[in-house]
Amino acid sequence: MLSAGSLVFVAVSGLLLGVAVGCTGVGGVLLVPLLLYGAGLEVQRAIALALYSYLLSGVVAVILYARRGSIRGRPAGWLCLGALPGAYLGARAVHFVPGGLLQALIAVALLAAGLHAASPPKAESHPGRVLGGAVLVALGGVTGFVSALVGGGGAFLLVPLLLALGQPLLLAVGLGQVIQLPISAVASYANLRAGLVDIALGTELAVCLALGIAVGTPLAHALPQLSLRRVLALTMLLAGLAIGVRLVLRQKSPTGTGTTLQGAHFFAVRH
């Protein structure tokens, strides 16, 4: 049971991250580190809680982006089809990956997302090339697996991949919001069955994220986008580096295997 201070921390973190995501489309990948190091949750439970919270906030984000015309049905359908099995396998894999390795993967995700956010978006005058169904299913599967494994919504990985394949920015960002729905739903199903989700806390977090996104999206055109993205990029890069340094120092200490042993003990007790 979290303390009152931790509950307030989770609510405020969700609200602020929601505003950041609504304004810039990036930043959600910071949620797991905040739950892990700020609220003191175990890494597997932090991942499960974050994924559960993305369902409601994802619905809000998709509605807002759809109103802008940033979502196309065909690519969204293929991506979601691939994400379903990928997310389930990723959620199941969390049970067999040591806590230290999960934290290392989260650090890598933060660094990758930070580098992407640090690159200013380029305006496009072309519609982008059409991607085949097989390519989109493969992208969805990879995004679903990795996101469910590290607790990301999917945009941190899918958006850079789509941009690298020549897709327009607005479409890539819109599809990055869509894909979190199947990822969150399927991964949460697996995590709920495993007893990793605190439904009350997850619902509180989901509501705060959704409110933040609803507030942040209309502010997107009123606030300095480039400056906001740079601040978020720096935050993600510093968070990724901090987690990496923390893990390296822990490995060099006499009790360096603590995280791995803690994760192994957790699953030994559960299974």
Secondary structure, DSSP 4 states (H G I P E B T S, - for coil): ---HHHHHHHHHHHHHHHHHHHHHS--GGGHHHIIIIIS---HHHHHHHHHHHHHHHHHHHHHHHHHTT---HHHHHHHHHHHHHHHHHHHHHGGGS-HHHHHHHHHHHHHHHHHHHHSPPPP--S--PPPPHHHHHHHHHHHHHHHHHHT--SHHHHHHHHHHTT--HHHHHHHHHHTHHHHHHHHHHHHHHTT---HHHHHHHHHHHHHHHHHHHHHTTTS-HHHHHHHHHHHHHHHHHHHHHHHHHHHHSTTTTHHHHHHHHHHHHH-
